[in-house]
Amino acid sequence: MDLTLQSRVRLNHGGEMPVLGLGVWNLHGRTAVQAIGYALGHGYRLIDTAAMYGNEREVGEAVRAVGLPRDDVFVTTKLWNSDHGYEPALEAFTESQERLGLGPVDLYLIHWPAPRRRAESWRALEHLLGEGQCRAIGVSNYTVRHLEELLAQSSVVPAVNQVEMHPFVYDPELLAYCKGKGIVVEAYSPLTRGNRLRDATVAAVAMKVARTPAQVLLRWGLQHGLVSIPKSARSERIEENARVFDFELPAEDMATLDGLREGYHASWDPTDAP
Ligand code: NDP
């Protein structure tokens, strides 16, 4: 079936997650509330925040202000590195949940595979899932190595692994691994933070399909089965980034974009995270 902005993917903890959402890193105050409100008004139903972004209050305010049924909007937040460990993670979650003020959190992620206490943090997230305080739990910036470690210690498979993913950091091994375990891969910095939107190959594909480079990168992600969370503070770009459901990249262009793989991280590189 053809995807739309309303399409969702099934999560292994039950429930479904929209295939496209708004990332809100670096959005604060009125700008954040307005951008989130605009996105929700335009049909976005997934908002990606984190304790570390310092804008959970704005996310909660914007979601409440739009007045959609709570269950229509999917909100993700994340456990920051300073809050690892069983009790600290539970406390950090409670604080995030209070700042959001939206009841159960749809998806709670471990933001980064911090060394030593991440297994205890995962146990805390399992507890929150069991209590129904989160509807799904997952991880972020986990490589195959980090996922194997987690799965060796726990029977609860993460619903989601949120990692940087775009053609320049394309990682088919990680995608195949996650697919095999039923883990949805969510692409952060899907627009390379804007750093590679002028790349000649991306521009040539964009010209060919009569779309913008940003739309080509997002469409590439959709056709790889990724959930994507582009960030923009601007209404016209929020709209542009959602106009990716009415065209398709031919297989040859997908292959061309796959070929841009060069391990370029616009954000963090967790490859060597111990
Ligand atoms: P993105 O790849 O989404 O790029 C955002 C940048 O691109 C902004 O500067 C934005 O500017 C610009 N932009 C947006 N749309 C367009 C467009 N159509 N044309 C040209 N430029 C555009 O970067 P992010 O790093 O913000 O990643 C997205 C989200 O992923 C984050 O906001 C966050 O929620 C999440 N994330 C998670 C991480 C993790 O460790 N789990 C790490 C990094 C991000 P403007 O706002 O002015 O439009």
Residues whose N, C-alpha, C, O or C-beta is under 5 A from the ligand:
A	BS01	NDP	G23 V24 W25 D48 H111 S140 Q162 Y188 S189 P190 L191 T192 R193 G194 A214 I229 P230 K231 S232 A233 R234 R237 E240 S267
